[in-house]
Amino acid sequence: MSSAASGGEPDYVVTLKPGVTLGSGTYVLKFGYNHDRAVRRARSG
């Protein structure tokens, strides 16, 4: 998964596992982050 800011809201690109496909449509995805709280810097690319 990667993200890039545009218009003040994050945009996410989700990469599925090989062989997994989604049909056309609108999806609501839920993400969980399993790490300790810390200051993080955004990386590009």
Biopython code that builds the backbone (N, CA, C, O; Angstrom):
import numpy as np
from Bio.PDB.StructureBuilder import StructureBuilder

atoms = [
    (1, "MET", "N", (0.840, -1.154, 0.000)),
    (1, "MET", "CA", (0.000, 0.000, 0.000)),
    (1, "MET", "C", (0.885, 1.217, 0.000)),
    (1, "MET", "O", (1.918, 1.233, 0.669)),
    (2, "SER", "N", (0.504, 2.227, -0.731)),
    (2, "SER", "CA", (1.206, 3.493, -0.704)),
    (2, "SER", "C", (0.175, 4.603, -0.649)),
    (2, "SER", "O", (-0.998, 4.391, -0.953)),
    (3, "SER", "N", (0.621, 5.787, -0.259)),
    (3, "SER", "CA", (-0.306, 6.908, -0.190)),
    (3, "SER", "C", (0.353, 8.160, -0.716)),
    (3, "SER", "O", (1.577, 8.288, -0.707)),
    (4, "ALA", "N", (-0.478, 9.089, -1.177)),
    (4, "ALA", "CA", (-0.010, 10.383, -1.656)),
    (4, "ALA", "C", (-1.094, 11.406, -1.358)),
    (4, "ALA", "O", (-2.272, 11.158, -1.617)),
    (5, "ALA", "N", (-0.713, 12.534, -0.824)),
    (5, "ALA", "CA", (-1.685, 13.570, -0.458)),
    (5, "ALA", "C", (-2.145, 14.315, -1.701)),
    (5, "ALA", "O", (-1.342, 14.627, -2.580)),
    (6, "SER", "N", (-3.431, 14.598, -1.769)),
    (6, "SER", "CA", (-3.993, 15.433, -2.834)),
    (6, "SER", "C", (-5.264, 16.059, -2.297)),
    (6, "SER", "O", (-6.181, 15.349, -1.886)),
    (7, "GLY", "N", (-5.325, 17.357, -2.296)),
    (7, "GLY", "CA", (-6.520, 18.040, -1.817)),
    (7, "GLY", "C", (-6.735, 17.896, -0.328)),
    (7, "GLY", "O", (-7.865, 18.029, 0.141)),
    (8, "GLY", "N", (-5.691, 17.630, 0.426)),
    (8, "GLY", "CA", (-5.819, 17.531, 1.867)),
    (8, "GLY", "C", (-6.271, 16.185, 2.390)),
    (8, "GLY", "O", (-6.272, 15.966, 3.602)),
    (9, "GLU", "N", (-6.655, 15.283, 1.513)),
    (9, "GLU", "CA", (-7.069, 13.950, 1.939)),
    (9, "GLU", "C", (-6.097, 12.929, 1.361)),
    (9, "GLU", "O", (-5.628, 13.094, 0.235)),
    (10, "PRO", "N", (-5.789, 11.882, 2.113)),
    (10, "PRO", "CA", (-4.852, 10.881, 1.577)),
    (10, "PRO", "C", (-5.504, 10.036, 0.487)),
    (10, "PRO", "O", (-6.683, 9.692, 0.569)),
    (11, "ASP", "N", (-4.730, 9.718, -0.514)),
    (11, "ASP", "CA", (-5.118, 8.771, -1.558)),
    (11, "ASP", "C", (-4.285, 7.527, -1.340)),
    (11, "ASP", "O", (-3.087, 7.630, -1.074)),
    (12, "TYR", "N", (-4.877, 6.375, -1.445)),
    (12, "TYR", "CA", (-4.158, 5.137, -1.219)),
    (12, "TYR", "C", (-4.189, 4.272, -2.463)),
    (12, "TYR", "O", (-5.203, 4.196, -3.156)),
    (13, "VAL", "N", (-3.073, 3.624, -2.740)),
    (13, "VAL", "CA", (-2.990, 2.623, -3.793)),
    (13, "VAL", "C", (-2.777, 1.297, -3.086)),
    (13, "VAL", "O", (-1.780, 1.108, -2.390)),
    (14, "VAL", "N", (-3.712, 0.384, -3.264)),
    (14, "VAL", "CA", (-3.658, -0.917, -2.598)),
    (14, "VAL", "C", (-3.229, -1.957, -3.622)),
    (14, "VAL", "O", (-3.830, -2.068, -4.691)),
    (15, "THR", "N", (-2.194, -2.713, -3.298)),
    (15, "THR", "CA", (-1.719, -3.785, -4.165)),
    (15, "THR", "C", (-2.219, -5.112, -3.609)),
    (15, "THR", "O", (-1.930, -5.467, -2.466)),
    (16, "LEU", "N", (-2.969, -5.833, -4.424)),
    (16, "LEU", "CA", (-3.520, -7.114, -3.997)),
    (16, "LEU", "C", (-2.501, -8.230, -4.200)),
    (16, "LEU", "O", (-1.566, -8.101, -4.990)),
    (17, "LYS", "N", (-2.698, -9.308, -3.484)),
    (17, "LYS", "CA", (-1.843, -10.479, -3.649)),
    (17, "LYS", "C", (-2.018, -11.032, -5.065)),
    (17, "LYS", "O", (-3.091, -10.894, -5.653)),
    (18, "PRO", "N", (-0.981, -11.650, -5.611)),
    (18, "PRO", "CA", (-1.092, -12.231, -6.955)),
    (18, "PRO", "C", (-2.284, -13.185, -7.046)),
    (18, "PRO", "O", (-2.490, -14.029, -6.174)),
    (19, "GLY", "N", (-3.056, -13.034, -8.107)),
    (19, "GLY", "CA", (-4.204, -13.896, -8.321)),
    (19, "GLY", "C", (-5.495, -13.385, -7.712)),
    (19, "GLY", "O", (-6.564, -13.918, -8.011)),
    (20, "VAL", "N", (-5.426, -12.358, -6.858)),
    (20, "VAL", "CA", (-6.621, -11.789, -6.236)),
    (20, "VAL", "C", (-7.099, -10.636, -7.101)),
    (20, "VAL", "O", (-6.316, -9.754, -7.454)),
    (21, "THR", "N", (-8.381, -10.639, -7.444)),
    (21, "THR", "CA", (-8.947, -9.577, -8.274)),
    (21, "THR", "C", (-10.220, -9.040, -7.628)),
    (21, "THR", "O", (-10.868, -9.721, -6.834)),
    (22, "LEU", "N", (-10.559, -7.823, -7.980)),
    (22, "LEU", "CA", (-11.814, -7.199, -7.558)),
    (22, "LEU", "C", (-12.561, -6.764, -8.802)),
    (22, "LEU", "O", (-11.960, -6.271, -9.756)),
    (23, "GLY", "N", (-13.859, -6.944, -8.791)),
    (23, "GLY", "CA", (-14.672, -6.483, -9.896)),
    (23, "GLY", "C", (-14.832, -4.976, -9.854)),
    (23, "GLY", "O", (-14.495, -4.337, -8.857)),
    (24, "SER", "N", (-15.342, -4.411, -10.931)),
    (24, "SER", "CA", (-15.589, -2.973, -10.981)),
    (24, "SER", "C", (-16.549, -2.566, -9.880)),
    (24, "SER", "O", (-17.465, -3.317, -9.545)),
    (25, "GLY", "N", (-16.349, -1.400, -9.324)),
    (25, "GLY", "CA", (-17.248, -0.911, -8.294)),
    (25, "GLY", "C", (-16.543, 0.004, -7.327)),
    (25, "GLY", "O", (-15.387, 0.379, -7.524)),
    (26, "THR", "N", (-17.250, 0.354, -6.293)),
    (26, "THR", "CA", (-16.724, 1.205, -5.228)),
    (26, "THR", "C", (-16.547, 0.352, -3.989)),
    (26, "THR", "O", (-17.434, -0.422, -3.629)),
    (27, "TYR", "N", (-15.420, 0.489, -3.346)),
    (27, "TYR", "CA", (-15.106, -0.314, -2.173)),
    (27, "TYR", "C", (-14.746, 0.578, -1.002)),
    (27, "TYR", "O", (-14.141, 1.636, -1.178)),
    (28, "VAL", "N", (-15.114, 0.155, 0.179)),
    (28, "VAL", "CA", (-14.678, 0.802, 1.413)),
    (28, "VAL", "C", (-13.729, -0.179, 2.075)),
    (28, "VAL", "O", (-14.119, -1.289, 2.437)),
    (29, "LEU", "N", (-12.475, 0.241, 2.231)),
    (29, "LEU", "CA", (-11.456, -0.634, 2.789)),
    (29, "LEU", "C", (-11.094, -0.177, 4.192)),
    (29, "LEU", "O", (-11.032, 1.022, 4.465)),
    (30, "LYS", "N", (-10.861, -1.118, 5.068)),
    (30, "LYS", "CA", (-10.473, -0.828, 6.436)),
    (30, "LYS", "C", (-9.044, -1.311, 6.628)),
    (30, "LYS", "O", (-8.708, -2.444, 6.284)),
    (31, "PHE", "N", (-8.214, -0.449, 7.178)),
    (31, "PHE", "CA", (-6.817, -0.788, 7.376)),
    (31, "PHE", "C", (-6.495, -0.777, 8.849)),
    (31, "PHE", "O", (-7.003, 0.060, 9.595)),
    (32, "GLY", "N", (-5.663, -1.690, 9.269)),
    (32, "GLY", "CA", (-5.183, -1.729, 10.644)),
    (32, "GLY", "C", (-3.674, -1.598, 10.640)),
    (32, "GLY", "O", (-2.991, -2.147, 9.775)),
    (33, "TYR", "N", (-3.167, -0.871, 11.603)),
    (33, "TYR", "CA", (-1.729, -0.688, 11.721)),
    (33, "TYR", "C", (-1.293, -1.292, 13.042)),
    (33, "TYR", "O", (-1.810, -0.928, 14.098)),
    (34, "ASN", "N", (-0.369, -2.188, 12.988)),
    (34, "ASN", "CA", (0.081, -2.890, 14.170)),
    (34, "ASN", "C", (1.538, -2.491, 14.451)),
    (34, "ASN", "O", (2.467, -3.231, 14.128)),
    (35, "HIS", "N", (1.715, -1.327, 15.049)),
    (35, "HIS", "CA", (3.050, -0.877, 15.414)),
    (35, "HIS", "C", (2.952, 0.071, 16.600)),
    (35, "HIS", "O", (1.884, 0.611, 16.890)),
    (36, "ASP", "N", (4.060, 0.265, 17.273)),
    (36, "ASP", "CA", (4.100, 1.193, 18.393)),
    (36, "ASP", "C", (3.910, 2.620, 17.904)),
    (36, "ASP", "O", (4.244, 2.947, 16.765)),
    (37, "ARG", "N", (3.373, 3.462, 18.768)),
    (37, "ARG", "CA", (3.239, 4.876, 18.424)),
    (37, "ARG", "C", (4.626, 5.506, 18.356)),
    (37, "ARG", "O", (5.473, 5.281, 19.220)),
    (38, "ALA", "N", (4.838, 6.297, 17.315)),
    (38, "ALA", "CA", (6.115, 6.983, 17.149)),
    (38, "ALA", "C", (5.953, 8.049, 16.073)),
    (38, "ALA", "O", (4.991, 8.031, 15.305)),
    (39, "VAL", "N", (6.883, 8.957, 16.028)),
    (39, "VAL", "CA", (6.883, 9.954, 14.960)),
    (39, "VAL", "C", (7.345, 9.265, 13.679)),
    (39, "VAL", "O", (8.379, 8.598, 13.669)),
    (40, "ARG", "N", (6.595, 9.422, 12.621)),
    (40, "ARG", "CA", (6.927, 8.788, 11.361)),
    (40, "ARG", "C", (7.043, 9.870, 10.281)),
    (40, "ARG", "O", (6.317, 10.865, 10.300)),
    (41, "ARG", "N", (7.948, 9.660, 9.361)),
    (41, "ARG", "CA", (8.099, 10.572, 8.236)),
    (41, "ARG", "C", (7.518, 9.897, 6.995)),
    (41, "ARG", "O", (7.718, 8.703, 6.770)),
    (42, "ALA", "N", (6.803, 10.674, 6.204)),
    (42, "ALA", "CA", (6.242, 10.145, 4.960)),
    (42, "ALA", "C", (7.369, 9.937, 3.948)),
    (42, "ALA", "O", (8.286, 10.751, 3.843)),
    (43, "ARG", "N", (7.283, 8.851, 3.221)),
    (43, "ARG", "CA", (8.245, 8.586, 2.159)),
    (43, "ARG", "C", (7.538, 8.694, 0.833)),
    (43, "ARG", "O", (6.373, 8.312, 0.717)),
    (44, "SER", "N", (8.217, 9.203, -0.161)),
    (44, "SER", "CA", (7.621, 9.268, -1.490)),
    (44, "SER", "C", (8.162, 8.141, -2.338)),
    (44, "SER", "O", (9.316, 7.730, -2.213)),
    (45, "GLY", "N", (7.284, 7.650, -3.216)),
    (45, "GLY", "CA", (7.651, 6.690, -4.216)),
    (45, "GLY", "C", (7.899, 5.355, -3.761)),
    (45, "GLY", "O", (8.218, 4.478, -4.563)),
]
sb = StructureBuilder()
sb.init_structure("model")
sb.init_model(0)
sb.init_chain("A")
sb.init_seg("    ")
for serial, (resi, resn, name, xyz) in enumerate(atoms, 1):
    if name == "N":
        sb.init_residue(resn, " ", resi, " ")
    sb.init_atom(name, np.array(xyz, "f"), 0.0, 1.0, " ", f" {name:<3s}", serial, name[0])
structure = sb.get_structure()
